[in-house]
């Protein structure tokens, strides 16, 4: 309890140090339309939490939603590839190749990726898709805040607490019934997807 209180006490300093304004991005209609990908799996939401291998702290959160289409909500993220066009932190065209590249990008010697997935109803998936598309560009250091705001507003996710901390979000999400979890490390990530980019985290 004391540590959580201490974290909130110093939160303004943390945000001042690593924060920054949102960076709006809006891919053209034709590009997004061409990239749209509908996965044939069930409606599903997947939470990605990037965790430090040094001290276990949470560094980033991303949320993939599979419904009428599959998109990645990567708030304030730095992942960029030409085949996954972006509109204000929503990445379209999340094919298996794009998903593998996303995980590969974040799994490094300094970071591991906690992957938690949950099958949902079509209504929940539709609500989440609409919410991530409507949220807008996210300021730096607010990835988990954006995701928790979205999740907590959808039926079935009311117990997800709103906050800034990736590990707290992962804990709340993991407590939901039916969540399946796996861990991806730099050693287990597949790096053979012919995707060339310069990591910027």
VENSULFEN-V150626 format. One record per residue. N is the residue number from 1. RES is the residue in three letters. SS is DSSP state (a for helix, b for strand, c for the rest). PSI is psi as a letter, one per 30 degrees, with the letter a starting at -180 (NA if undefined). D_LAST is the distance of its C-alpha to the last C-alpha in Angstrom with 2 decimals. Layout:
N & RES & SS & PSI & D_LAST
N & RES & SS & PSI & D_LAST
This chain:
1 & UNK & c & e & 30.06
2 & UNK & a & e & 29.78
3 & UNK & a & e & 26.10
4 & UNK & a & e & 25.37
5 & UNK & a & e & 27.55
6 & UNK & a & e & 25.82
7 & UNK & a & e & 22.36
8 & UNK & a & e & 23.85
9 & UNK & a & e & 25.59
10 & UNK & c & g & 22.47
11 & UNK & a & e & 20.40
12 & UNK & a & e & 21.23
13 & UNK & a & e & 19.96
14 & UNK & a & e & 16.62
15 & UNK & a & e & 16.25
16 & UNK & a & e & 17.55
17 & UNK & a & e & 15.04
18 & UNK & a & g & 11.75
19 & UNK & c & a & 13.44
20 & UNK & b & l & 14.51
21 & UNK & c & l & 16.66
22 & UNK & c & l & 16.26
23 & UNK & c & i & 15.78
24 & UNK & c & k & 18.61
25 & UNK & c & k & 18.62
26 & UNK & b & j & 21.85
27 & UNK & c & k & 22.50
28 & UNK & c & l & 26.24
29 & UNK & a & e & 28.64
30 & UNK & a & e & 29.66
31 & UNK & a & e & 26.16
32 & UNK & a & e & 25.43
33 & UNK & a & e & 28.93
34 & UNK & a & e & 28.60
35 & UNK & a & f & 25.36
36 & UNK & c & k & 26.61
37 & UNK & c & k & 26.79
38 & UNK & c & j & 29.09
39 & UNK & c & k & 28.60
40 & UNK & c & g & 31.95
41 & UNK & c & l & 30.94
42 & UNK & c & l & 31.94
43 & UNK & c & k & 30.39
44 & UNK & b & k & 27.36
45 & UNK & b & k & 24.31
46 & UNK & b & k & 21.36
47 & UNK & b & k & 18.82
48 & UNK & b & k & 15.50
49 & UNK & b & k & 14.10
50 & UNK & b & k & 11.05
51 & UNK & b & k & 12.65
52 & UNK & b & k & 12.13
53 & UNK & c & f & 14.55
54 & UNK & c & e & 15.47
55 & UNK & c & g & 16.80
56 & UNK & c & g & 16.54
57 & UNK & c & l & 14.76
58 & UNK & b & k & 13.16
59 & UNK & b & f & 9.53
60 & UNK & b & l & 9.87
61 & UNK & b & k & 12.97
62 & UNK & b & l & 14.13
63 & UNK & b & j & 17.83
64 & UNK & b & k & 19.71
65 & UNK & b & k & 23.31
66 & UNK & b & j & 26.04
67 & UNK & c & c & 29.23
68 & UNK & c & f & 31.00
69 & UNK & c & l & 27.76
70 & UNK & b & k & 24.42
71 & UNK & b & l & 21.34
72 & UNK & b & k & 17.84
73 & UNK & b & j & 17.08
74 & UNK & c & i & 13.30
75 & UNK & c & k & 13.54
76 & UNK & c & g & 11.05
77 & UNK & c & l & 8.71
78 & UNK & c & g & 6.92
79 & UNK & c & k & 9.00
80 & UNK & c & k & 11.83
81 & UNK & c & k & 14.89
82 & UNK & c & f & 18.34
83 & UNK & c & g & 20.24
84 & UNK & c & i & 18.59
85 & UNK & c & l & 19.40
86 & UNK & b & k & 18.01
87 & UNK & b & j & 20.08
88 & UNK & c & h & 18.44
89 & UNK & c & g & 15.70
90 & UNK & b & k & 18.25
91 & UNK & b & k & 17.72
92 & UNK & c & l & 21.16
93 & UNK & c & h & 22.47
94 & UNK & c & i & 20.77
95 & UNK & c & l & 22.90
96 & UNK & a & e & 22.64
97 & UNK & a & e & 20.85
98 & UNK & a & e & 18.23
99 & UNK & a & e & 17.90
100 & UNK & a & e & 17.63
101 & UNK & a & e & 14.93
102 & UNK & a & e & 12.91
103 & UNK & a & e & 13.52
104 & UNK & a & e & 13.02
105 & UNK & a & e & 9.53
106 & UNK & a & f & 8.56
107 & UNK & c & j & 11.23
108 & UNK & b & l & 10.45
109 & UNK & c & e & 12.58
110 & UNK & c & f & 10.60
111 & UNK & b & k & 10.33
112 & UNK & b & l & 13.23
113 & UNK & b & j & 13.95
114 & UNK & b & j & 17.04
115 & UNK & b & j & 18.84
116 & UNK & b & k & 21.77
117 & UNK & b & k & 24.12
118 & UNK & b & k & 27.27
119 & UNK & b & k & 30.01
120 & UNK & c & l & 31.21
121 & UNK & c & l & 34.10
122 & UNK & a & e & 34.13
123 & UNK & a & e & 34.60
124 & UNK & a & e & 31.53
125 & UNK & a & e & 29.40
126 & UNK & a & e & 30.94
127 & UNK & a & e & 30.30
128 & UNK & a & e & 26.62
129 & UNK & a & e & 26.23
130 & UNK & a & e & 28.04
131 & UNK & a & e & 26.06
132 & UNK & a & e & 22.55
133 & UNK & a & f & 23.95
134 & UNK & a & f & 25.64
135 & UNK & a & e & 22.97
136 & UNK & c & l & 21.42
137 & UNK & c & k & 18.09
138 & UNK & c & k & 16.25
139 & UNK & c & l & 15.22
140 & UNK & b & k & 11.94
141 & UNK & c & g & 12.24
142 & UNK & c & g & 14.97
143 & UNK & a & e & 13.75
144 & UNK & a & e & 16.23
145 & UNK & a & e & 18.81
146 & UNK & a & e & 19.01
147 & UNK & a & e & 19.37
148 & UNK & a & e & 21.90
149 & UNK & a & e & 23.86
150 & UNK & a & e & 24.19
151 & UNK & a & e & 25.10
152 & UNK & a & f & 27.53
153 & UNK & c & g & 29.41
154 & UNK & c & k & 30.27
155 & UNK & c & k & 33.29
156 & UNK & c & f & 32.58
157 & UNK & c & g & 29.35
158 & UNK & c & f & 31.07
159 & UNK & c & f & 30.26
160 & UNK & c & j & 26.51
161 & UNK & c & k & 26.05
162 & UNK & c & k & 24.23
163 & UNK & c & l & 21.53
164 & UNK & c & f & 18.05
165 & UNK & c & j & 17.24
166 & UNK & a & e & 15.63
167 & UNK & a & e & 17.95
168 & UNK & a & e & 20.92
169 & UNK & a & e & 20.35
170 & UNK & a & e & 20.18
171 & UNK & a & e & 23.33
172 & UNK & a & e & 25.19
173 & UNK & a & e & 24.32
174 & UNK & a & f & 25.36
175 & UNK & c & f & 28.64
176 & UNK & c & k & 29.66
177 & UNK & c & k & 32.42
178 & UNK & c & g & 31.65
179 & UNK & c & k & 27.91
180 & UNK & b & k & 27.01
181 & UNK & b & k & 24.07
182 & UNK & b & l & 22.39
183 & UNK & b & k & 19.55
184 & UNK & b & k & 17.41
185 & UNK & c & l & 16.15
186 & UNK & c & e & 14.85
187 & UNK & c & f & 18.59
188 & UNK & c & f & 19.78
189 & UNK & c & k & 17.34
190 & UNK & c & k & 19.16
191 & UNK & c & g & 17.50
192 & UNK & c & h & 20.56
193 & UNK & c & g & 19.91
194 & UNK & c & h & 20.12
195 & UNK & c & k & 16.82
196 & UNK & c & k & 15.28
197 & UNK & c & l & 11.93
198 & UNK & c & j & 9.43
199 & UNK & c & k & 5.96
200 & UNK & c & g & 3.79
201 & UNK & c & NA & 0.00
